[in-house]
Each structure stands twice: as structure tokens, then as C-alpha cells.
Amino acid sequence: MVLEKLGSSLKAALEKIAGSVFVDEKLINELVKELQRALLQSDVNVKLVFDLSNKIKKRALEEKAPSGITKKEHIINILYEELVEFLGGEGYKIDVNKKPFKIMLVGLFGSGKTTTAGKLGKFFQKRASKIALIQLDVWRPAAFTQLQQLGKQINVPVFGDPKEKNPAKIYKKFEKELNEFDLVIVDTAGRDALSDELVEELNNINKIVKADERLLVISGDIGQAAENQAKMFHETVDVTGVIVTKMEGTAKGGGALSACAVTSAPVKFIGIGEKINDFEEFNPTGFVSRLLGMGDIEALLEKAKDAMTEEDAQDMGKKFLKGEFNMIDLYEQMQAMKKMGPLSKIAELIPGMGQIKMPKEALDVQQEKLENWKFIMDSCSKEELENPEIISGNRMERIAKGSGRSVKEVRELVKQYKQAKKMIKMFSGGSGGNMKNMEKMMKRMGGMKGMKF
């Protein structure tokens, strides 16, 4: 999970509030200390941490809970609202509203600009019919080849000329062709630091390209240093937004997100992995919701669009609500979820899943395991597929022999099915009262606009 330690600390703070008998100044002070510790460990600037925690403390002590919600619920609402505001408020979406709409990427060496160009192309394929990439990095020898490979991966044309050493001339050479596209993504060169040479080069490119969006690509592991980078690049090319890359597996991501959010260049996208799909719009409401273990329905639906048809999704939803679930459903859902990304990441987006301590092995299902399960299912009778509860002892041995798999693998599949069915019962109201209570509580908290159940 992105900022996993921060999320764990915030959820622990929420549990402390939920489990307390009284809400008094002592509890609020403990909550503030937990929050400060969690943010500082995520490399957020000390002054920003204290400003935020003081605002939360002041509101928690002075505000009265609105009618219909308890004091506990109101404090959680305050925490949510202030964290969202801290990270940029409602967020900023890019609207491709003209032809060609041009996005120029800038940044230092090693920030991941070229990879991000490919990810942006993939992201906008659902929003713009004709996309082109152009490489204006004349410093890095492999830059054009790398962008070509990414363009081939997402089936998008790539323009560039590795022999030409003047980026402005490269753009002019292809400008007429680029005008036929809906969206043009421009990759530029970087340096080890923002030198006078880079400033002049970017200014020249900016004058010719006349980009609608100038996005600074920053590596999440630089932490608080992101603020200075954002300010310097903003002064150079009037940056309209920031993309924070490498957010997975870093403890410093909180520093980059918060530092950029308080500049005049808000975070618009985050990179959350190495794969082409590990990229998403930065939506502070959903992001904070995820950190607090409350899911992010908007991001989940976005991923689901690529994985299954609307008809399949509706059918699956009806089975969830009724609590109906067999082994065929398990396989189809796992296949769909694999298309959406690692199951552990998908689980973060489902409301309530943050409160359920699912074993890691239940979420980390590899493709090889799915293929083995398919062989096992092919050896099951219709009755066994529709009612896996009857699979035991002798049946397992017969299925293992018929599929060429071990009894242990058959048993593992049945165990996975039972775990999944148990989880679905929680969603359909069969059990999991604590999760239902949390859901009801969030529904009543009208101020939490990002929460949808």
C-alpha cells in the first residue's frame, strides 16, 4: 500500500477513538500526538504537521457535533476533512477540451519522466481517441528507444529524431502531423539539477509547444525536497501540476505529496508501481479515505471498467448482495481482479476492507495459481462446482488425480473459496457487524463527501 505505515498509524488512531468510553481533552491530545508521529515518520514538514494538528485539535475541542452524529463520529469527520484539505482539497482533473491538447513533462534526471509519458498515454486512452508521444530528450541516448517501446506497449505512435540535437527542431519537424491528434504528450530532457542550461532549453521548448499542461515529474522518495523543486520549476515554465512517481515502497511520499500540495503546483497524478497501469489521478478525498481504511469506490470503479463488462459487473453485484457464490464465481472474480492489478492493492479500494485483517495469502494470488485452479475445476463435477461445500476427503483425492495436481492444492482452492464466501457474507450482511456499524456511521457523516457506500 502507498504510505502503508501512515495508513496503519491513522487506522490505529481511529480504533482508539472508536474504543474509548468518553471523548475528552485527554483523548483528543492522544489523537493529535498519534497524528503528529505518523506524519513526521512519513517525512512531512514539521511546521506543516504542527499547523495541521493544531487545527484538528482546535476544531475537536471547540466544535459541537451536528445533530444525528456522535462526538466520536464528528472527530473522525474533522480528521478526514483536515487531511483532505492538507493534501489539496477536492483535487484537480485534466480536461482534454481542445485538439490537439498538449501535455509537457519536465523534471530532473531519474524522476521517471519517460515512463510517466507512457503511463499518461495509457491513462488517457479511455478519454481521448488519438494520442501521440514525442521525445524531445536529446541528452539521454536511450530516451527515444525507451519511449518507442512504451508506445508499442500501449499501441500509441511515437515521434522523435535521435540524430537531431535540437529539441525545438524535432518538435517543428513533426508539428503538422501532431496537430491531427487529440492529445500530444511531450517528454523533455532532465539534468542532475535545475541549471541555467536546462532553464533555457525548457523555456525554448515551452514557447514552441505552447503546452496546455506543464507537469513536473518528481520522485516520491525525495520527500520534503519536492517543495523546492516544485517552486523552482514553477518559476521556470509556470508548472500547472505535479506528478509524484515511485510512491510505492517509500516512507517519504507524505513529504512529497504535502510539499507539492501547499505550493501553487498541485499534485495531479501519482505513480504507484512499475507497471503501465500503476498510475492514477491524485484524488485527496479518495486517497485519505484509503489511508483511513475506508476504501475508494471511485478508483475501484475506474479499474473495474478495464477488467469486465458492465453486464458482468451487475451480475456479480447481484450475487454479492444475495450472498450467492460458488467456485465458478470465485474463478471469474479472481480473473477479473487480476486484470485490475494486485489483489492487495484492490482490497485497499473496497470500503470496509481496511478494517478486516485478511491474511496476505488470501490477497496475493498469482497467475500460476489461477491456472492450477482452472485445471482442478475442470476435474470437478457440476455438482461440486455449484456446491463446493461437499468437496472433502475422497472427492479431493479424485479431483487431484484427475487434474494432475496435489491434494494440498485442491484443499488450498477449497480454503480460498470458503474465505471468499465468508468475506462476501460480511458485505451482504450475513456477519461482520463491526464493518456494518462503520458503514452506517460513515453514511450519517454528511461532511465526508468522498465516502460512498
C-alpha positions as MATLAB code, in Angstrom:
seq = 'MVLEKLGSSLKAALEKIAGSVFVDEKLINELVKELQRALLQSDVNVKLVFDLSNKIKKRALEEKAPSGITKKEHIINILYEELVEFLGGEGYKIDVNKKPFKIMLVGLFGSGKTTTAGKLGKFFQKRASKIALIQLDVWRPAAFTQLQQLGKQINVPVFGDPKEKNPAKIYKKFEKELNEFDLVIVDTAGRDALSDELVEELNNINKIVKADERLLVISGDIGQAAENQAKMFHETVDVTGVIVTKMEGTAKGGGALSACAVTSAPVKFIGIGEKINDFEEFNPTGFVSRLLGMGDIEALLEKAKDAMTEEDAQDMGKKFLKGEFNMIDLYEQMQAMKKMGPLSKIAELIPGMGQIKMPKEALDVQQEKLENWKFIMDSCSKEELENPEIISGNRMERIAKGSGRSVKEVRELVKQYKQAKKMIKMFSGGSGGNMKNMEKMMKRMGGMKGMKF';
ca = [
       0.000    0.000    0.000;
       1.138    3.581   -0.694;
       2.244    5.158    2.640;
       1.388    1.911    4.416;
       2.904    2.975    7.751;
       0.971    6.249    7.715;
      -2.246    4.385    6.936;
      -1.628    1.863    9.731;
      -0.982    4.650   12.237;
      -4.097    6.584   11.242;
      -6.266    3.458   11.459;
      -4.834    2.736   14.909;
      -5.807    6.273   15.955;
      -9.354    5.719   14.679;
      -9.596    2.440   16.604;
      -8.544    4.284   19.765;
     -11.381    6.788   19.263;
     -13.926    4.068   18.464;
     -12.941    2.033   21.535;
     -12.957    4.891   24.017;
     -15.772    5.339   26.530;
     -15.525    9.128   26.774;
     -14.378   11.807   24.348;
     -12.415   14.319   26.396;
      -9.373   16.566   26.024;
      -7.046   13.717   27.014;
      -8.316   11.526   24.143;
      -8.009   14.407   21.669;
      -4.425   15.098   22.809;
      -3.567   11.417   22.310;
      -5.107   11.511   18.815;
      -3.092   14.628   17.926;
       0.155   13.037   19.164;
      -0.534    9.866   17.119;
      -1.192   12.010   14.051;
       1.960   14.079   14.533;
       4.097   10.968   14.972;
       2.592    9.317   11.868;
       3.062   12.373    9.622;
       6.609   13.063   10.800;
       7.543    9.415   10.107;
       6.177    9.936    6.563;
       8.623   12.849    6.156;
       6.052   15.639    6.254;
       7.495   19.067    7.119;
       7.471   19.748   10.893;
       5.783   23.155   10.572;
       3.046   21.717    8.339;
       2.490   18.864   10.823;
       2.024   21.216   13.759;
      -0.203   23.601   11.785;
      -2.435   20.686   10.763;
      -2.568   19.048   14.202;
      -3.367   22.378   15.897;
      -6.275   22.964   13.504;
      -7.640   19.478   14.233;
      -7.221   19.923   17.992;
      -8.920   23.350   17.962;
     -11.912   22.078   15.963;
     -12.237   18.903   18.054;
     -12.297   20.853   21.316;
     -14.489   23.758   20.221;
     -16.974   22.430   17.665;
     -20.208   20.786   18.686;
     -21.213   17.631   16.842;
     -24.076   18.252   14.364;
     -27.376   16.599   15.183;
     -27.532   12.972   14.134;
     -23.881   12.075   14.754;
     -21.945   11.410   17.943;
     -18.894   13.302   19.203;
     -16.671   10.355   18.186;
     -18.031   10.416   14.657;
     -17.564   14.176   14.469;
     -13.889   13.930   15.476;
     -13.261   11.318   12.774;
     -15.011   13.630   10.314;
     -12.752   16.530   11.376;
      -9.644   14.355   10.907;
     -10.833   13.324    7.443;
     -11.725   16.869    6.309;
      -8.477   18.433    7.519;
      -6.288   15.709    5.953;
      -8.104   16.145    2.633;
      -7.628   19.930    2.745;
      -3.980   19.421    3.739;
      -3.331   17.322    0.626;
      -5.034   19.631   -1.852;
      -8.777   19.643   -1.225;
     -11.064   18.419   -3.988;
      -8.215   17.572   -6.372;
      -7.584   18.680   -9.945;
      -8.714   16.782  -13.033;
      -7.289   17.431  -16.503;
     -10.000   18.040  -19.085;
      -8.922   17.316  -22.674;
     -11.108   20.012  -24.206;
      -9.346   21.014  -27.434;
      -7.416   19.479  -30.333;
      -4.557   18.926  -30.013;
      -4.378   19.137  -26.227;
      -0.690   19.188  -25.267;
       0.903   17.956  -22.029;
       4.598   18.682  -21.493;
       6.566   16.734  -18.878;
       9.537   18.349  -17.117;
      11.805   17.208  -14.288;
      15.295   16.174  -13.237;
      17.198   13.004  -14.222;
      15.876    9.868  -12.549;
      12.398   11.203  -11.780;
      10.737    8.813  -14.247;
       9.537   11.249  -16.942;
       9.702    8.853  -19.887;
       7.953    6.008  -18.062;
       5.356    8.533  -16.903;
       4.793    9.647  -20.510;
       3.803    6.058  -21.358;
       1.592    5.789  -18.275;
      -0.139    9.084  -19.117;
      -0.766    7.810  -22.647;
      -2.348    4.647  -21.248;
      -4.438    6.654  -18.761;
      -5.828    8.989  -21.425;
      -6.596    6.243  -23.949;
     -10.036    5.986  -22.338;
     -10.549    9.754  -22.641;
      -9.035   10.757  -25.996;
      -9.272    8.672  -29.159;
      -5.992    9.675  -30.850;
      -2.870   10.024  -28.708;
       0.736   10.671  -29.723;
       4.013   10.731  -27.794;
       7.011   12.842  -28.836;
      10.527   12.572  -27.435;
      12.446   15.876  -27.062;
      15.121   14.485  -24.732;
      18.319   14.878  -26.775;
      20.642   14.220  -23.826;
      19.880   10.644  -22.826;
      20.923    8.244  -25.648;
      18.253    5.603  -24.914;
      15.385    8.066  -24.350;
      13.812    7.720  -27.809;
      14.134    3.911  -27.815;
      12.548    3.689  -24.344;
       9.596    5.859  -25.405;
       9.190    3.801  -28.587;
       8.935    0.617  -26.519;
       6.328    2.193  -24.250;
       4.384    3.477  -27.254;
       4.358   -0.005  -28.771;
       3.150   -1.463  -25.465;
       0.088    0.819  -25.409;
      -0.339    0.982  -29.197;
       0.359    4.736  -29.469;
       2.602    6.356  -32.161;
       5.905    7.878  -31.034;
       7.651   10.767  -32.800;
      11.266   11.834  -32.452;
      14.662   12.008  -34.143;
      17.609   10.559  -32.165;
      20.085   12.141  -34.638;
      18.873   15.695  -34.055;
      20.338   17.522  -31.033;
      17.976   20.497  -31.032;
      14.648   19.654  -29.315;
      12.889   22.670  -30.838;
      13.762   21.469  -34.356;
      12.425   17.974  -33.567;
       9.068   19.402  -32.499;
       8.857   21.703  -35.557;
       9.640   18.727  -37.813;
       6.564   16.789  -36.644;
       4.267   19.667  -35.658;
       1.942   19.320  -38.658;
       1.427   15.578  -38.017;
       0.909   16.145  -34.288;
      -1.907   18.610  -34.987;
      -4.026   15.669  -36.194;
      -4.069   14.061  -32.735;
      -6.450   14.709  -29.833;
      -3.695   14.562  -27.210;
       0.070   15.029  -27.540;
       2.376   14.086  -24.647;
       5.795   15.771  -24.821;
       8.758   14.219  -22.991;
      11.704   16.559  -22.306;
      15.272   16.196  -21.067;
      16.373   16.473  -17.462;
      19.606   17.308  -15.641;
      21.079   16.474  -12.246;
      19.918   19.918  -11.089;
      17.906   22.821  -12.456;
      20.820   24.540  -14.245;
      20.737   27.690  -16.398;
      21.195   25.421  -19.419;
      18.071   23.372  -18.573;
      16.071   26.530  -17.810;
      16.927   27.980  -21.241;
      16.138   24.681  -23.008;
      12.759   24.286  -21.292;
      11.839   27.906  -21.958;
      12.576   27.467  -25.668;
      10.536   24.256  -25.869;
       7.695   25.824  -23.887;
       7.460   28.787  -26.315;
       7.194   26.449  -29.317;
       4.962   23.725  -27.854;
       2.567   26.114  -26.035;
       1.501   23.237  -23.797;
      -1.917   23.285  -22.142;
      -0.500   21.416  -19.127;
       3.103   21.594  -17.932;
       3.532   18.786  -15.426;
       6.564   18.411  -13.171;
       7.550   14.781  -12.566;
       9.038   14.270   -9.089;
      10.219   11.089   -7.402;
       8.291   10.410   -4.179;
      11.430    9.282   -2.358;
      12.886   12.821   -2.276;
      10.408   13.742    0.475;
      10.314   17.382    1.571;
      12.825   18.425   -1.124;
       9.864   18.210   -3.509;
       8.695   21.648   -2.363;
      11.837   23.427   -3.608;
      11.766   21.503   -6.896;
       8.116   22.429   -7.446;
       8.812   26.107   -6.750;
      11.902   26.275   -8.994;
      10.259   24.559  -11.960;
       7.112   26.637  -11.454;
       9.185   29.824  -11.779;
      10.863   28.422  -14.901;
       7.981   27.103  -17.022;
       4.897   28.032  -14.981;
       4.206   24.425  -13.941;
       0.456   23.678  -13.819;
       0.721   20.480  -11.774;
       2.920   17.753  -10.334;
       3.161   14.002  -10.882;
       4.715   12.170   -7.913;
       6.290    8.876   -9.034;
       7.649    5.880   -7.092;
       5.070    6.240   -4.333;
       5.110    2.511   -3.647;
       7.546    1.289   -1.028;
       8.703    4.716    0.165;
       8.201    6.256    3.599;
       8.906    9.747    2.241;
       5.859   10.005   -0.021;
       3.949   12.040    2.557;
       6.631   14.715    2.323;
       6.381   14.953   -1.464;
       2.567   14.992   -1.504;
       2.178   17.617    1.203;
       5.065   19.790   -0.005;
       3.626   19.988   -3.514;
       0.061   20.445   -2.299;
       0.971   23.654   -0.447;
       2.715   25.195   -3.478;
       0.871   26.711   -6.422;
       1.514   23.474   -8.368;
      -0.930   20.827   -7.063;
      -0.377   17.074   -7.351;
      -2.461   15.749  -10.267;
      -1.220   12.155  -10.644;
       0.725    9.591   -8.616;
       2.746    6.612   -9.810;
       2.159    3.587   -7.573;
       4.238    0.860   -9.221;
       6.397   -0.119  -12.178;
       3.669   -1.454  -14.482;
       1.982    0.717  -17.113;
      -1.335    0.628  -15.207;
       0.213    1.555  -11.844;
      -0.829    5.173  -12.242;
      -3.832    7.177  -11.090;
      -5.266   10.656  -10.715;
      -4.480   12.072   -7.300;
      -7.813   12.500   -5.600;
      -7.225   13.698   -1.993;
     -10.708   12.626   -0.842;
     -10.230    9.055   -2.068;
      -6.578    8.953   -1.015;
      -7.325    9.967    2.586;
     -10.300    7.599    2.631;
      -7.934    4.779    1.648;
      -5.393    5.742    4.322;
      -8.137    5.580    6.944;
      -9.194    2.111    5.742;
     -12.491    3.302    4.268;
     -11.805    2.435    0.623;
     -12.007    4.453   -2.578;
     -15.013    3.473   -4.674;
     -14.223    5.937   -7.495;
     -10.757    4.452   -8.065;
     -12.153    0.909   -7.784;
     -14.787    1.544  -10.459;
     -12.159    3.112  -12.727;
     -10.060   -0.054  -12.565;
     -13.102   -2.298  -12.950;
     -14.037   -0.672  -16.288;
     -10.935   -2.198  -17.878;
     -11.443   -5.624  -16.321;
     -15.063   -6.570  -17.032;
     -18.166   -5.551  -18.956;
     -20.935   -3.588  -17.263;
     -23.241   -6.617  -17.604;
     -20.734   -8.890  -15.857;
     -20.248   -6.317  -13.106;
     -24.009   -6.035  -12.494;
     -24.380   -9.828  -12.388;
     -21.503  -10.105   -9.934;
     -23.006   -7.323   -7.821;
     -26.372   -9.129   -7.597;
     -24.661  -12.318   -6.411;
     -22.751  -10.340   -3.797;
     -25.929   -8.808   -2.421;
     -27.726  -12.150   -2.297;
     -24.734  -13.888   -0.762;
     -24.721  -16.397   -3.646;
     -21.253  -17.615   -4.514;
     -19.799  -20.803   -5.984;
     -16.417  -21.920   -7.262;
     -17.035  -20.725  -10.822;
     -17.814  -17.261   -9.466;
     -14.578  -17.379   -7.450;
     -12.510  -18.108  -10.543;
     -14.216  -15.434  -12.668;
     -13.779  -12.818   -9.959;
     -10.130  -13.668   -9.440;
      -9.512  -13.409  -13.196;
     -11.214  -10.014  -13.331;
      -9.343   -8.757  -10.280;
      -6.000   -9.887  -11.717;
      -6.677   -7.592  -14.693;
      -7.280   -4.739  -12.269;
      -3.910   -5.214  -10.558;
      -2.501   -6.954   -7.466;
      -5.317   -8.107   -5.190;
      -3.719   -6.461   -2.154;
      -3.997   -3.075   -3.923;
      -7.597   -3.692   -4.998;
      -8.551   -4.601   -1.424;
      -7.451   -1.119   -0.285;
     -10.138    0.419   -2.512;
     -13.076   -1.580   -1.140;
     -14.926    0.250    1.670;
     -14.543   -1.618    4.950;
     -11.691   -3.867    3.790;
      -9.224   -1.709    5.707;
     -10.865   -2.845    8.932;
     -10.690   -6.559    8.020;
      -7.322   -8.165    8.722;
      -7.307  -10.569    5.794;
      -4.311  -12.920    5.628;
      -1.798  -11.848    2.993;
      -2.036  -15.204    1.194;
      -5.758  -14.627    0.649;
      -4.941  -11.493   -1.357;
      -1.719  -12.492   -3.061;
      -2.990  -14.905   -5.707;
      -0.529  -15.381   -8.542;
      -1.460  -16.120  -12.151;
       0.176  -19.546  -11.930;
      -2.088  -20.417   -9.018;
      -5.155  -19.343  -11.001;
      -4.129  -21.609  -13.882;
      -3.691  -24.551  -11.491;
      -7.126  -23.837  -10.056;
      -8.605  -23.959  -13.546;
      -7.184  -27.484  -14.031;
      -8.663  -28.501  -10.678;
     -12.073  -27.048  -11.549;
     -12.062  -28.899  -14.875;
     -11.861  -32.127  -12.863;
     -14.769  -31.185  -10.609;
     -18.316  -32.342  -11.305;
     -21.066  -29.791  -11.985;
     -22.464  -30.505   -8.543;
     -19.077  -29.814   -6.891;
     -18.586  -26.541   -8.762;
     -22.025  -25.298   -7.793;
     -21.768  -26.513   -4.202;
     -18.077  -26.706   -3.173;
     -19.078  -27.409    0.438;
     -19.443  -31.103   -0.496;
     -15.778  -31.407   -1.530;
     -13.952  -33.383    1.143;
     -11.718  -36.424    1.679;
     -12.325  -38.895   -1.176;
     -13.561  -36.214   -3.563;
     -10.336  -34.228   -3.072;
      -8.220  -37.281   -3.898;
     -10.286  -37.971   -7.059;
     -10.084  -34.326   -8.195;
      -6.320  -34.194   -7.540;
      -5.708  -37.344   -9.560;
      -7.885  -36.139  -12.452;
      -6.267  -32.692  -12.621;
      -2.665  -33.784  -12.128;
      -2.422  -31.541   -9.053;
      -1.785  -32.404   -5.416;
      -4.440  -32.910   -2.749;
      -2.810  -29.954   -0.968;
      -3.565  -27.676   -3.959;
      -7.191  -28.869   -4.084;
      -7.531  -28.217   -0.362;
      -5.993  -24.748   -0.847;
      -8.581  -23.909   -3.507;
     -11.456  -25.012   -1.283;
      -9.987  -22.963    1.578;
      -9.734  -19.908   -0.682;
     -13.357  -20.368   -1.709;
     -14.508  -20.530    1.922;
     -12.535  -17.406    2.823;
     -14.013  -15.514   -0.122;
     -17.543  -16.642    0.724;
     -17.063  -15.552    4.329;
     -15.931  -12.130    3.134;
     -18.958  -11.797    0.839;
     -21.261  -12.611    3.756;
     -19.773   -9.615    5.511;
     -20.737   -7.394    2.593;
     -24.206   -8.886    2.253;
     -24.979   -8.516    5.962;
     -24.592  -12.150    6.969;
     -21.902  -11.288    9.523;
     -19.279   -8.655   10.168;
     -21.364   -6.408   12.375;
     -18.399   -4.137   13.101;
     -17.994   -3.335    9.434;
     -21.713   -2.659    9.075;
     -21.575   -0.333   12.042;
     -18.666    1.569   10.499;
     -20.575    1.809    7.215;
     -23.688    3.193    8.959;
     -21.567    5.668   10.825;
     -19.939    6.970    7.631;
     -23.296    7.262    5.889;
     -24.505    9.597    8.603;
     -21.456   11.813    8.332;
     -22.642   14.141    5.593;
     -19.433   16.157    5.629;
     -17.394   13.270    4.247;
     -18.113   13.870    0.573;
     -15.594   11.317   -0.581;
     -17.224    8.455    1.291;
     -19.615    6.374   -0.790;
     -21.191    3.119    0.324;
];
